Amino acid sequence: MPKRSDIKKVLVIGSGPIVIGQAAEFDYAGAQACRVLKDAGVNVVLCNSNPATIMTDEALADEIYLEPLTIDSIKRIIIKERPDSLLASLGGQTGLTIGCKLAKEGFLDKWGVKLIGTKVDAIDRAEDRELFKETMQKIGQPVVPSDIAYTVEECVAVALMLSPITQVLVEKYIYGWKEIEFEVLRDGAGNVLTVCSMENFDPVGIHTGDSIVIAPAVTLSDKEYQMLRTASLDIISELQIEGGCNCQFALNPDSFEYSVIEVNPRVSRSSALASKATGYPIAKVATKIALGYTLDEIKNDVTGKTFACFEPTLDYVVVKLPKWPFDKFRSAPRLRWRS
């Protein structure tokens, strides 16, 4: 049963369409979430526009809506199903964005729906670049020197940069630094732990989804590792995230200088890799945290004796290799670059 007696019917926002970098990893998390909710006796309503997922199996939810992941779709489902809670942090950025917008415009309050898991203000502090920068500076965490511009004139004034985007963050150039990630968990009581460290084979400047990633990080000295691990725990504590969180760092390979790149206040694509590498079910634990449990109350399913407050043993090495399915583009020529 949920520890919180006010949670009886939960609307879960799913992983969405199959596009590069989305769906498969978040389906892994969403399926875990649905199983946890069902096992807890919660009525599960799922909205996911992608029928080719595990989480849309009829055994994982009581009601399944194969609808577009839009504000209007979620509003219609809430009005029809009248859930008391919304879980939006396990389906990727789309679900998180929808949940925050519904909360901010007062729709959730109007229909008596709680956004469970990480609170809206914590999400804002993690995702708004200016608020994030201020939060990091408050706790003494270094960020890449930057400034925000809202107009072309301001962009030019900051770094001679032209852009049609509404908000532009112009940052110091740090290409070539190491990119390190930590998967971190925090419960509502403030207990925190790191699940896994990861290191990108490519330096900062290459998107994580396009890069080879190895877990755990293998080129860090103990001092560097402990420095970034401590930073991750301090960051998730200050942001007051409840559930899974991904902290990304840029580390100067020639010194101990580092910068916090960003924080994903939700289960991320890296969470699936971290879960499979360590055996620690991040999405499952994050869902139980959303139901009101603390890390020292969540049992380890493997041992049956220990609890989720223990960090996984470093007895693994896992490599993620990005692969383009060229066989699906048979008419497209493969270009070979020559130096």
C-alpha positions as semicolon CSV with decimal commas, in nm:
position;residue;x (nm);y (nm);z (nm)
1;M;0,000;0,000;0,000
2;P;0,111;0,360;-0,053
3;K;0,252;0,513;0,262
4;R;0,055;0,826;0,176
5;S;-0,315;0,754;0,234
6;D;-0,415;1,035;-0,002
7;I;-0,281;0,848;-0,308
8;K;-0,539;0,607;-0,453
9;K;-0,554;0,681;-0,826
10;V;-0,249;0,800;-1,022
11;L;-0,224;0,929;-1,377
12;V;0,115;0,835;-1,527
13;I;0,246;1,027;-1,829
14;G;0,434;0,784;-2,050
15;S;0,735;0,786;-2,279
16;G;0,578;0,912;-2,601
17;P;0,669;0,847;-2,965
18;I;0,975;0,661;-3,084
19;V;1,229;0,925;-3,177
20;I;1,605;0,935;-3,140
21;G;1,696;0,944;-2,772
22;Q;1,343;0,889;-2,647
23;A;1,086;0,614;-2,580
24;A;1,293;0,299;-2,517
25;E;1,485;0,428;-2,215
26;F;1,181;0,599;-2,067
27;D;0,957;0,300;-2,136
28;Y;1,197;0,102;-1,917
29;A;1,139;0,351;-1,635
30;G;0,765;0,392;-1,693
31;A;0,704;0,018;-1,691
32;Q;0,878;-0,009;-1,354
33;A;0,665;0,276;-1,221
34;C;0,339;0,115;-1,333
35;R;0,437;-0,217;-1,173
36;V;0,518;-0,048;-0,842
37;L;0,188;0,141;-0,841
38;K;-0,013;-0,172;-0,926
39;D;0,164;-0,376;-0,659
40;A;0,082;-0,103;-0,409
41;G;-0,287;-0,137;-0,492
42;V;-0,307;0,202;-0,663
43;N;-0,544;0,249;-0,956
44;V;-0,319;0,333;-1,253
45;V;-0,425;0,549;-1,546
46;L;-0,166;0,572;-1,823
47;C;-0,141;0,815;-2,112
48;N;0,111;0,723;-2,379
49;S;0,089;0,796;-2,751
50;N;0,316;0,501;-2,836
51;P;0,137;0,161;-2,840
52;A;0,464;-0,025;-2,914
53;T;0,587;-0,004;-2,555
54;I;0,596;-0,241;-2,260
55;M;0,417;0,005;-2,033
56;T;0,106;0,010;-2,253
57;D;0,050;-0,361;-2,187
58;E;-0,294;-0,401;-2,037
59;A;-0,147;-0,578;-1,735
60;L;0,046;-0,267;-1,628
61;A;-0,238;-0,014;-1,602
62;D;-0,608;-0,014;-1,523
63;E;-0,689;0,242;-1,792
64;I;-0,468;0,312;-2,095
65;Y;-0,508;0,612;-2,322
66;L;-0,318;0,605;-2,651
67;E;-0,340;0,981;-2,687
68;P;-0,090;1,251;-2,786
69;L;0,117;1,378;-2,497
70;T;-0,026;1,729;-2,497
71;I;-0,174;1,963;-2,239
72;D;-0,523;1,923;-2,385
73;S;-0,506;1,542;-2,388
74;I;-0,395;1,523;-2,025
75;K;-0,665;1,772;-1,923
76;R;-0,938;1,562;-2,088
77;I;-0,813;1,246;-1,917
78;I;-0,799;1,416;-1,576
79;I;-1,155;1,546;-1,613
80;K;-1,280;1,201;-1,720
81;E;-1,081;0,980;-1,480
82;R;-1,051;1,217;-1,181
83;P;-0,715;1,088;-1,049
84;D;-0,598;1,225;-0,716
85;S;-0,230;1,226;-0,823
86;L;-0,012;1,286;-1,129
87;L;0,327;1,117;-1,179
88;A;0,509;1,306;-1,453
89;S;0,879;1,248;-1,382
90;L;0,922;0,902;-1,536
91;G;0,832;0,965;-1,900
92;G;1,104;1,204;-2,001
93;Q;1,106;1,579;-2,052
94;T;0,766;1,591;-2,224
95;G;0,581;1,453;-1,924
96;L;0,767;1,674;-1,680
97;T;0,691;1,986;-1,884
98;I;0,320;1,902;-1,908
99;G;0,294;1,833;-1,536
100;C;0,461;2,163;-1,446
101;K;0,242;2,365;-1,684
102;L;-0,078;2,211;-1,546
103;A;0,036;2,285;-1,192
104;K;0,135;2,644;-1,265
105;E;-0,187;2,736;-1,440
106;G;-0,389;2,602;-1,146
107;F;-0,555;2,317;-1,337
108;L;-0,432;2,047;-1,099
109;D;-0,555;2,234;-0,792
110;K;-0,891;2,295;-0,959
111;W;-0,946;1,922;-1,013
112;G;-0,788;1,808;-0,687
113;V;-0,478;1,649;-0,840
114;K;-0,139;1,640;-0,664
115;L;0,189;1,637;-0,856
116;I;0,373;1,361;-0,668
117;G;0,748;1,327;-0,657
118;T;0,963;1,635;-0,708
119;K;0,781;1,963;-0,643
120;V;0,733;2,231;-0,911
121;D;0,960;2,486;-0,744
122;A;1,243;2,230;-0,732
123;I;1,192;2,151;-1,101
124;D;1,206;2,522;-1,181
125;R;1,532;2,568;-0,991
126;A;1,684;2,284;-1,190
127;E;1,553;2,375;-1,535
128;D;1,544;2,754;-1,545
129;R;1,900;2,846;-1,637
130;E;1,908;3,166;-1,432
131;L;1,749;3,010;-1,122
132;F;1,982;2,711;-1,157
133;K;2,285;2,936;-1,177
134;E;2,173;3,127;-0,866
135;T;2,112;2,803;-0,675
136;M;2,455;2,666;-0,761
137;Q;2,623;2,990;-0,661
138;K;2,434;2,982;-0,330
139;I;2,595;2,650;-0,233
140;G;2,933;2,732;-0,380
141;Q;2,913;2,501;-0,681
142;P;3,097;2,634;-0,990
143;V;2,903;2,686;-1,311
144;V;3,026;2,780;-1,656
145;P;3,048;3,162;-1,668
146;S;2,748;3,284;-1,866
147;D;2,486;3,549;-1,916
148;I;2,126;3,538;-2,040
149;A;1,992;3,740;-2,331
150;Y;1,632;3,784;-2,443
151;T;1,681;3,999;-2,753
152;V;1,917;4,006;-3,048
153;E;2,071;4,325;-2,914
154;E;2,141;4,162;-2,579
155;C;2,287;3,857;-2,751
156;V;2,525;4,078;-2,947
157;A;2,618;4,259;-2,629
158;V;2,695;3,929;-2,452
159;A;2,891;3,742;-2,722
160;L;2,821;3,883;-3,073
161;M;2,567;3,603;-3,119
162;L;2,246;3,617;-3,327
163;S;1,954;3,384;-3,252
164;P;1,574;3,376;-3,296
165;I;1,534;3,180;-2,969
166;T;1,332;3,349;-2,693
167;Q;1,598;3,303;-2,425
168;V;1,969;3,256;-2,496
169;L;2,232;3,148;-2,246
170;V;2,580;3,229;-2,371
171;E;2,847;3,031;-2,188
172;K;3,223;3,018;-2,170
173;Y;3,378;2,779;-2,425
174;I;3,493;2,463;-2,244
175;Y;3,516;2,215;-2,529
176;G;3,763;1,937;-2,452
177;W;3,683;1,902;-2,082
178;K;3,573;1,559;-1,955
179;E;3,198;1,502;-1,923
180;I;3,102;1,312;-1,608
181;E;2,754;1,218;-1,486
182;F;2,619;1,097;-1,153
183;E;2,281;0,930;-1,099
184;V;2,155;1,040;-0,760
185;L;1,848;0,968;-0,546
186;R;1,683;1,163;-0,265
187;D;1,373;1,090;-0,058
188;G;1,128;1,324;0,111
189;A;1,316;1,301;0,440
190;G;1,638;1,428;0,284
191;N;1,827;1,098;0,261
192;V;2,058;1,099;-0,043
193;L;2,285;0,855;-0,226
194;T;2,470;0,819;-0,553
195;V;2,375;0,516;-0,759
196;C;2,631;0,533;-1,036
197;S;2,899;0,747;-1,198
198;M;2,938;0,760;-1,576
199;E;3,202;0,899;-1,807
200;N;3,161;1,004;-2,167
201;F;3,425;0,875;-2,406
202;D;3,393;1,203;-2,597
203;P;3,468;1,540;-2,436
204;V;3,217;1,814;-2,357
205;G;3,060;1,930;-2,681
206;I;2,943;1,590;-2,801
207;H;2,588;1,505;-2,691
208;T;2,569;1,219;-2,441
209;G;2,324;1,036;-2,665
210;D;2,581;1,037;-2,946
211;S;2,875;0,942;-2,727
212;I;3,018;0,618;-2,594
213;V;2,953;0,609;-2,219
214;I;3,126;0,389;-1,962
215;A;3,008;0,318;-1,609
216;P;3,159;0,362;-1,360
217;A;3,386;0,654;-1,451
218;V;3,730;0,503;-1,511
219;T;3,982;0,787;-1,560
220;L;3,910;0,985;-1,243
221;S;4,145;0,994;-0,948
222;D;3,984;0,922;-0,611
223;K;4,005;1,292;-0,527
224;E;3,823;1,387;-0,847
225;Y;3,560;1,117;-0,796
226;Q;3,489;1,215;-0,435
227;M;3,481;1,584;-0,530
228;L;3,211;1,530;-0,793
229;R;3,021;1,276;-0,583
230;T;3,001;1,521;-0,294
231;A;2,892;1,795;-0,534
232;S;2,610;1,571;-0,665
233;L;2,479;1,504;-0,316
234;D;2,496;1,873;-0,222
235;I;2,315;1,972;-0,543
236;I;2,023;1,730;-0,512
237;S;1,987;1,825;-0,144
238;E;1,975;2,197;-0,218
239;L;1,728;2,151;-0,505
240;Q;1,517;1,924;-0,277
241;I;1,443;1,678;-0,554
242;E;1,237;1,377;-0,445
243;G;1,327;1,080;-0,662
244;G;1,586;1,027;-0,932
245;C;1,819;1,298;-1,057
246;N;2,102;1,318;-1,311
247;C;2,390;1,560;-1,241
248;Q;2,625;1,644;-1,527
249;F;2,972;1,793;-1,482
250;A;3,251;1,925;-1,700
251;L;3,595;1,847;-1,556
252;N;3,915;2,013;-1,673
253;P;4,150;1,723;-1,759
254;D;4,454;1,930;-1,660
255;S;4,339;2,038;-1,314
256;F;4,072;1,987;-1,049
257;E;3,861;2,266;-1,198
258;Y;3,504;2,163;-1,276
259;S;3,167;2,315;-1,362
260;V;2,812;2,194;-1,312
261;I;2,662;2,168;-1,660
262;E;2,301;2,084;-1,574
263;V;2,070;1,874;-1,360
264;N;1,777;1,667;-1,487
265;P;1,521;1,665;-1,201
266;R;1,370;1,339;-1,324
267;V;1,459;0,992;-1,441
268;S;1,680;1,040;-1,748
269;R;1,807;0,830;-2,038
270;S;2,118;0,762;-1,832
271;S;1,904;0,612;-1,554
272;A;1,834;0,302;-1,761
273;L;2,207;0,247;-1,815
274;A;2,281;0,305;-1,447
275;S;2,004;0,067;-1,338
276;K;2,122;-0,213;-1,566
277;A;2,487;-0,160;-1,475
278;T;2,437;-0,162;-1,099
279;G;2,123;-0,369;-1,056
280;Y;1,973;-0,078;-0,860
281;P;1,617;-0,013;-0,992
282;I;1,620;0,367;-1,000
283;A;1,272;0,416;-1,148
284;K;1,120;0,165;-0,907
285;V;1,275;0,332;-0,604
286;A;1,182;0,679;-0,735
287;T;0,818;0,569;-0,765
288;K;0,814;0,437;-0,410
289;I;0,959;0,768;-0,293
290;A;0,670;0,941;-0,473
291;L;0,432;0,717;-0,275
292;G;0,581;0,852;0,047
293;Y;0,845;0,592;0,136
294;T;1,198;0,681;0,246
295;L;1,511;0,504;0,123
296;D;1,555;0,317;0,452
297;E;1,202;0,176;0,417
298;I;1,238;0,039;0,062
299;K;1,361;-0,321;0,061
300;N;1,615;-0,455;-0,183
301;D;1,428;-0,717;-0,388
302;V;1,744;-0,915;-0,457
303;T;1,866;-0,963;-0,100
304;G;1,531;-0,926;0,074
305;K;1,719;-0,795;0,376
306;T;1,907;-0,478;0,286
307;F;1,742;-0,150;0,194
308;A;1,763;0,106;-0,087
309;C;1,967;0,342;0,129
310;F;2,282;0,140;0,053
311;E;2,484;0,242;-0,251
312;P;2,551;-0,036;-0,507
313;T;2,884;-0,219;-0,495
314;L;3,138;-0,124;-0,764
315;D;3,163;-0,470;-0,916
316;Y;3,073;-0,390;-1,277
317;V;3,197;-0,227;-1,594
318;V;2,938;-0,138;-1,859
319;V;2,981;0,041;-2,191
320;K;2,701;0,199;-2,391
321;L;2,770;0,230;-2,763
322;P;2,539;0,447;-2,978
323;K;2,435;0,273;-3,297
324;W;2,260;0,414;-3,600
325;P;2,027;0,158;-3,764
326;F;2,165;0,208;-4,116
327;D;1,991;-0,110;-4,233
328;K;1,660;0,078;-4,205
329;F;1,783;0,342;-4,453
330;R;1,878;0,113;-4,741
331;S;1,850;0,381;-5,009
332;A;2,070;0,629;-4,824
333;P;2,441;0,632;-4,918
334;R;2,697;0,580;-4,643
335;L;2,962;0,847;-4,664
336;R;3,317;0,759;-4,563
337;W;3,531;1,044;-4,443
338;R;3,896;1,041;-4,537
339;S;4,162;1,243;-4,360
